[in-house]
Amino acid sequence: MKVLKINTKSKNYNIYVGHNIISKLNLIIKKEKINFKKTLIVVDKNIPKSFVKKVKSKLSSEKKLVFFFDASERNKDLKYVNYLTEILFKNNFSRNDAIVCLGGGISGDLSAFAASIYKRGLKFINLPSTLLSQVDSSIGGKTGINNKFGKNLIGSFYQPNLVISDTKLLDSLPKREVICGYAEIFKHSLIKNKKLFLFLNQNIQNILKLKKNIIEKIILDSCKIKKEIVEQDENESNLRKSLNLGHTFGHAYEASLNYSKKLNHGEAVLYGILSSAKLSKKLKMLNNYDFQLILSHLSKLNFDNLNKFFTLKDVNKIVNFMIADKKNTTSKINFITLQKIGKVNINTQINVSKVKNFIKSDLLK
């Protein structure tokens, strides 16, 4: 079991990474000196019942309520936030009580947002169950829900009190979900660590197979990159924007498909990274050698072109979602672009008409 300390201006907390460490949940909470009498356990309904039973048995609180959540981007909205807060109010939870989330990024985003707004904040413990949530959404305190205007447009910055990433939970994931998490690991390497990128290039198949001696190392290496960025820029005023590489495109792709199962978040990010690499090359920021390395790596995951999802008639819809993106502050669309593997530009602003032409030309290939 490894421990990674996260130190932000608003809160310091620890991330525990290891195999079957949920069995030590009560001991870890006691060690962290986190006390609460009532617990609302928000559970992704796809989590194996044995884990749910174990989590419930390992929490020493006097009252334990369980809410099973049908985790999907369509359900990550205000309606379900209201469900959670109504449970808290009806059971008279205080600010000293806790929400414990056992699930992936969608469940974590929803639960953390509810925790942040209930009586202006109660304790939040995250038990991320997917590779994606273990390397990305569980770190840094971003919470968010969706509405008809786009993804994660309602939210807050709210750091958890504790994160426990049990790699045993990953064993039940289908390969598609593993690839979804791999997208963020790959993204982190492109932003800040070419050495990690080269390691991924050599070990991609073992990582996707969740080889025990590699997966814990990769999770920690990826978390360390995000930790370094979040500690310097907790509220995304500058440096933290780099973590959005591929997301301006990716979020628009997801929203344009109405968050359907055709394209999950990680897949959308991978396509977004591909689009960002193509855009960076077109703008003569990214050299051809690094561009080809990225292309080759994505081909190992069978990610090539968007025209299997979109046609030219979808371009305006895609761009309208980009315009609504919360990172835009001018009439132009802001992108994170690549200078080289391991280094990005965080403020590449492009006219809407040029973005439309770029997407059109990409879809025609």
C-alpha positions as CSV (number, residue, x, y, z in Angstrom):
1,M,0.0,0.0,0.0
2,K,1.3,3.4,-1.0
3,V,0.3,6.8,0.3
4,L,0.3,10.0,-1.8
5,K,-0.1,13.3,0.1
6,I,-2.1,16.1,-1.6
7,N,-1.5,19.6,-0.2
8,T,-3.8,22.3,-1.4
9,K,-4.7,25.7,0.0
10,S,-8.2,24.6,1.0
11,K,-7.4,21.1,2.3
12,N,-4.7,18.5,2.7
13,Y,-5.6,14.8,2.3
14,N,-4.1,11.5,1.5
15,I,-4.6,9.1,-1.4
16,Y,-4.1,5.4,-0.6
17,V,-3.3,3.0,-3.4
18,G,-3.1,-0.7,-3.1
19,H,-4.6,-4.1,-3.6
20,N,-7.6,-5.1,-1.4
21,I,-7.1,-2.2,0.9
22,I,-10.9,-1.6,1.3
23,S,-10.6,-4.4,3.8
24,K,-8.6,-1.9,5.9
25,L,-11.1,1.0,5.4
26,N,-11.9,1.4,9.1
27,L,-8.2,1.3,10.1
28,I,-7.3,3.9,7.5
29,I,-10.2,6.2,8.5
30,K,-9.1,5.9,12.2
31,K,-5.5,6.6,11.3
32,E,-6.6,9.7,9.3
33,K,-8.7,10.9,12.4
34,I,-11.9,11.3,10.3
35,N,-14.9,11.0,12.7
36,F,-18.6,10.9,11.7
37,K,-21.8,9.4,13.2
38,K,-23.9,9.1,10.0
39,T,-22.8,7.9,6.6
40,L,-24.6,8.1,3.2
41,I,-22.9,5.5,1.0
42,V,-23.5,6.3,-2.7
43,V,-22.9,3.2,-4.7
44,D,-22.6,2.7,-8.5
45,K,-25.2,-0.1,-9.0
46,N,-22.7,-2.0,-11.1
47,I,-20.3,-2.5,-8.2
48,P,-20.1,-6.2,-7.1
49,K,-22.3,-6.7,-4.0
50,S,-19.4,-8.3,-2.1
51,F,-17.6,-4.9,-2.2
52,V,-20.7,-3.0,-1.1
53,K,-21.1,-5.4,1.9
54,K,-17.4,-5.1,2.8
55,V,-17.5,-1.2,2.7
56,K,-20.7,-1.1,4.9
57,S,-19.2,-3.5,7.4
58,K,-15.9,-1.6,7.6
59,L,-17.6,1.7,8.4
60,S,-18.0,2.2,12.2
61,S,-20.6,5.0,12.0
62,E,-23.8,4.6,14.0
63,K,-26.1,5.1,11.0
64,K,-25.4,3.8,7.5
65,L,-27.6,4.5,4.5
66,V,-27.0,3.2,1.0
67,F,-28.1,4.8,-2.2
68,F,-27.6,2.8,-5.4
69,F,-27.0,5.1,-8.3
70,D,-27.5,4.2,-12.0
71,A,-24.3,5.9,-13.1
72,S,-24.5,7.6,-16.5
73,E,-23.8,11.0,-17.8
74,R,-27.5,11.5,-18.4
75,N,-28.2,10.9,-14.7
76,K,-25.4,13.2,-13.5
77,D,-27.8,16.1,-13.1
78,L,-29.6,18.3,-10.6
79,K,-32.4,15.8,-10.2
80,Y,-30.1,13.2,-8.6
81,V,-28.3,15.9,-6.5
82,N,-31.7,16.6,-5.1
83,Y,-32.3,12.9,-4.3
84,L,-29.0,12.8,-2.3
85,T,-29.6,16.1,-0.4
86,E,-33.2,15.0,0.4
87,I,-31.8,11.8,2.0
88,L,-29.4,13.9,4.0
89,F,-32.0,16.4,5.2
90,K,-34.6,13.7,6.1
91,N,-32.0,11.9,8.2
92,N,-30.8,15.2,9.8
93,F,-27.1,14.8,8.7
94,S,-24.8,17.4,10.2
95,R,-21.7,19.0,8.6
96,N,-19.7,16.5,10.7
97,D,-21.2,13.5,9.0
98,A,-20.1,12.0,5.7
99,I,-20.9,10.9,2.2
100,V,-18.8,7.9,1.1
101,C,-18.8,7.2,-2.6
102,L,-18.1,3.8,-4.0
103,G,-18.1,4.2,-7.8
104,G,-16.4,5.7,-10.8
105,G,-16.0,9.3,-11.9
106,I,-19.7,10.0,-12.6
107,S,-20.7,8.8,-9.1
108,G,-17.8,10.7,-7.6
109,D,-18.6,14.0,-9.3
110,L,-22.3,13.8,-8.3
111,S,-21.6,12.7,-4.7
112,A,-18.8,15.3,-4.2
113,F,-21.0,18.1,-5.5
114,A,-23.8,17.1,-3.2
115,A,-21.4,17.0,-0.3
116,S,-20.1,20.5,-1.2
117,I,-23.5,22.2,-1.2
118,Y,-25.2,20.4,1.7
119,K,-25.1,22.9,4.6
120,R,-22.1,24.4,2.7
121,G,-20.1,21.2,3.0
122,L,-19.9,17.9,4.9
123,K,-17.2,15.3,4.9
124,F,-16.5,13.3,1.7
125,I,-14.6,10.1,1.3
126,N,-14.0,8.7,-2.2
127,L,-13.5,5.0,-3.0
128,P,-13.0,5.2,-6.8
129,S,-13.8,2.0,-8.5
130,T,-12.6,2.6,-12.1
131,L,-9.2,3.2,-13.5
132,L,-10.4,6.5,-14.8
133,S,-11.5,7.8,-11.4
134,Q,-8.4,6.4,-9.7
135,V,-6.1,8.4,-11.9
136,D,-8.2,11.5,-12.6
137,S,-11.5,12.6,-11.0
138,S,-10.6,11.5,-7.5
139,I,-7.7,13.9,-7.3
140,G,-8.0,17.7,-7.2
141,G,-11.5,18.5,-5.9
142,K,-13.4,19.2,-9.1
143,T,-17.1,18.4,-8.8
144,G,-19.6,18.8,-11.5
145,I,-23.0,17.8,-13.1
146,N,-24.3,18.2,-16.6
147,N,-27.2,20.2,-18.0
148,K,-28.6,20.7,-21.5
149,F,-25.9,23.3,-22.3
150,G,-23.0,20.9,-21.8
151,K,-20.9,18.8,-19.5
152,N,-19.9,19.7,-16.0
153,L,-21.2,23.3,-16.3
154,I,-22.6,23.2,-12.7
155,G,-20.1,22.4,-10.1
156,S,-17.6,23.5,-7.4
157,F,-14.1,22.9,-6.2
158,Y,-14.3,20.7,-3.1
159,Q,-11.4,18.6,-1.9
160,P,-12.2,15.2,-0.4
161,N,-11.2,14.2,3.1
162,L,-9.7,10.9,1.9
163,V,-9.3,8.8,-1.2
164,I,-8.8,5.1,-1.2
165,S,-7.9,3.5,-4.6
166,D,-8.3,-0.3,-4.3
167,T,-6.9,-1.9,-7.4
168,K,-8.8,-5.1,-6.7
169,L,-11.9,-3.2,-7.8
170,L,-10.5,-2.9,-11.3
171,D,-10.6,-6.7,-11.8
172,S,-14.4,-6.5,-12.6
173,L,-14.0,-3.8,-15.3
174,P,-14.6,-4.6,-18.9
175,K,-11.8,-3.7,-21.3
176,R,-13.7,-0.7,-22.6
177,E,-13.7,0.8,-19.1
178,V,-10.0,0.1,-18.7
179,I,-9.2,1.9,-21.9
180,C,-11.4,4.8,-20.6
181,G,-9.1,5.2,-17.6
182,Y,-6.0,4.7,-19.8
183,A,-7.0,7.8,-21.7
184,E,-6.2,10.0,-18.7
185,I,-2.9,8.3,-17.9
186,F,-1.9,8.8,-21.6
187,K,-3.0,12.5,-21.3
188,H,-0.9,13.0,-18.2
189,S,2.2,11.7,-20.0
190,L,1.6,14.0,-23.0
191,I,1.3,17.0,-20.7
192,K,4.3,16.6,-18.5
193,N,6.3,13.4,-18.7
194,K,7.8,12.0,-21.9
195,K,9.5,9.3,-19.9
196,L,6.1,8.1,-18.8
197,F,4.9,8.2,-22.4
198,L,7.7,6.0,-23.5
199,F,7.0,3.5,-20.7
200,L,3.3,3.4,-21.7
201,N,4.4,2.8,-25.3
202,Q,6.4,-0.2,-24.3
203,N,3.9,-1.6,-21.7
204,I,0.5,-0.7,-23.1
205,Q,-0.8,-4.3,-23.4
206,N,0.3,-5.3,-19.8
207,I,-1.3,-2.1,-18.5
208,L,-4.6,-2.8,-20.3
209,K,-4.5,-6.4,-18.8
210,L,-4.1,-4.8,-15.3
211,K,-0.9,-6.6,-14.5
212,K,-0.5,-6.2,-10.8
213,N,3.2,-5.3,-10.7
214,I,2.6,-2.5,-13.3
215,I,-0.8,-1.1,-12.6
216,E,-0.1,0.3,-9.1
217,K,3.0,2.0,-10.4
218,I,1.1,3.5,-13.3
219,I,-1.7,4.8,-11.1
220,L,0.8,6.4,-8.7
221,D,2.9,7.9,-11.5
222,S,-0.2,9.4,-13.1
223,C,-1.5,10.7,-9.8
224,K,1.8,12.4,-9.1
225,I,1.6,14.4,-12.3
226,K,-1.9,15.7,-11.4
227,K,-0.9,16.3,-7.8
228,E,2.0,18.5,-8.9
229,I,-0.3,20.6,-11.1
230,V,-3.2,20.8,-8.6
231,E,-1.0,21.9,-5.7
232,Q,0.2,24.8,-7.8
233,D,-3.1,25.8,-9.2
234,E,-6.1,24.4,-7.2
235,N,-8.8,26.5,-8.8
236,E,-7.7,26.3,-12.5
237,S,-6.6,29.9,-13.0
238,N,-3.7,28.9,-15.1
239,L,-1.5,25.8,-15.0
240,R,-4.3,23.4,-14.2
241,K,-5.9,24.2,-17.5
242,S,-3.3,21.9,-19.0
243,L,-5.2,18.9,-17.6
244,N,-7.9,19.7,-20.1
245,L,-5.8,18.5,-23.1
246,G,-8.3,16.7,-25.4
247,H,-11.3,17.7,-23.3
248,T,-12.6,20.7,-25.3
249,F,-13.0,18.4,-28.2
250,G,-13.9,15.4,-26.1
251,H,-16.7,17.0,-24.1
252,A,-18.2,18.4,-27.3
253,Y,-18.1,14.9,-28.9
254,E,-19.9,13.4,-25.9
255,A,-22.5,16.1,-25.7
256,S,-23.2,16.0,-29.4
257,L,-24.0,12.3,-29.0
258,N,-26.3,13.1,-26.1
259,Y,-24.0,11.2,-23.7
260,S,-25.0,7.9,-25.4
261,K,-23.2,4.6,-24.9
262,K,-21.7,5.0,-28.4
263,L,-18.8,7.0,-26.8
264,N,-17.9,7.0,-23.2
265,H,-15.8,9.8,-21.5
266,G,-12.4,8.2,-21.8
267,E,-13.0,7.3,-25.5
268,A,-14.1,10.9,-26.1
269,V,-10.9,12.1,-24.5
270,L,-8.8,9.9,-26.7
271,Y,-10.5,11.2,-29.8
272,G,-10.1,14.7,-28.3
273,I,-6.3,14.1,-27.9
274,L,-6.1,12.9,-31.4
275,S,-7.9,16.0,-32.6
276,S,-5.7,18.2,-30.5
277,A,-2.6,16.6,-31.9
278,K,-3.9,17.2,-35.5
279,L,-4.7,20.8,-34.6
280,S,-1.3,21.3,-33.0
281,K,0.4,19.9,-36.1
282,K,-1.7,22.0,-38.4
283,L,-0.8,25.1,-36.4
284,K,2.9,24.1,-36.8
285,M,3.4,23.8,-33.0
286,L,3.9,20.0,-32.9
287,N,6.7,18.5,-35.0
288,N,6.0,15.5,-37.2
289,Y,8.1,13.0,-35.3
290,D,6.1,13.5,-32.0
291,F,2.9,13.7,-34.0
292,Q,3.6,10.3,-35.6
293,L,4.5,8.8,-32.1
294,I,1.1,9.9,-30.8
295,L,-0.7,8.6,-33.9
296,S,1.0,5.3,-33.6
297,H,0.2,4.9,-29.9
298,L,-3.5,5.7,-30.5
299,S,-3.6,3.2,-33.4
300,K,-2.7,0.5,-30.8
301,L,-6.0,1.4,-29.2
302,N,-7.9,1.4,-32.5
303,F,-8.6,5.1,-32.3
304,D,-8.3,6.7,-35.8
305,N,-11.0,9.0,-37.1
306,L,-14.2,10.6,-36.0
307,N,-16.3,9.8,-39.1
308,K,-17.6,6.6,-37.6
309,F,-19.6,8.9,-35.2
310,F,-20.2,12.2,-37.0
311,T,-20.9,13.6,-40.5
312,L,-20.5,17.1,-41.8
313,K,-24.1,18.0,-40.7
314,D,-22.9,17.5,-37.0
315,V,-20.2,20.2,-37.2
316,N,-22.3,23.1,-36.0
317,K,-23.6,21.1,-33.1
318,I,-20.1,20.1,-32.0
319,V,-18.8,23.6,-32.3
320,N,-21.8,25.1,-30.3
321,F,-20.9,22.8,-27.4
322,M,-17.3,24.0,-27.6
323,I,-18.5,27.6,-27.5
324,A,-20.4,26.9,-24.3
325,D,-17.3,25.3,-22.7
326,K,-16.5,26.9,-19.3
327,K,-12.9,27.5,-20.2
328,N,-13.7,30.1,-22.9
329,T,-13.4,33.7,-21.8
330,T,-13.6,35.4,-25.3
331,S,-15.5,35.0,-28.5
332,K,-12.8,32.5,-29.6
333,I,-12.6,28.9,-28.6
334,N,-9.7,28.0,-26.2
335,F,-7.7,24.8,-26.8
336,I,-4.9,23.1,-25.0
337,T,-2.4,22.3,-27.7
338,L,0.9,20.3,-27.9
339,Q,4.3,21.8,-28.3
340,K,5.9,18.4,-27.9
341,I,5.3,15.2,-26.0
342,G,5.6,16.4,-22.4
343,K,4.8,20.1,-23.0
344,V,1.6,21.9,-23.8
345,N,0.3,25.4,-24.6
346,I,-2.6,26.3,-22.3
347,N,-4.2,29.2,-24.1
348,T,-4.5,28.6,-27.9
349,Q,-7.5,30.7,-29.0
350,I,-9.0,30.1,-32.4
351,N,-11.8,31.7,-34.3
352,V,-15.1,29.7,-34.5
353,S,-15.0,29.6,-38.3
354,K,-11.5,28.2,-38.4
355,V,-12.5,25.5,-35.8
356,K,-15.5,24.5,-38.0
357,N,-13.2,24.2,-41.1
358,F,-10.7,22.1,-39.1
359,I,-13.4,19.7,-38.0
360,K,-14.9,19.5,-41.5
361,S,-11.5,18.7,-43.0
362,D,-10.9,16.0,-40.3
363,L,-14.2,14.3,-41.0
364,L,-13.6,14.2,-44.7
365,K,-10.4,12.2,-44.3
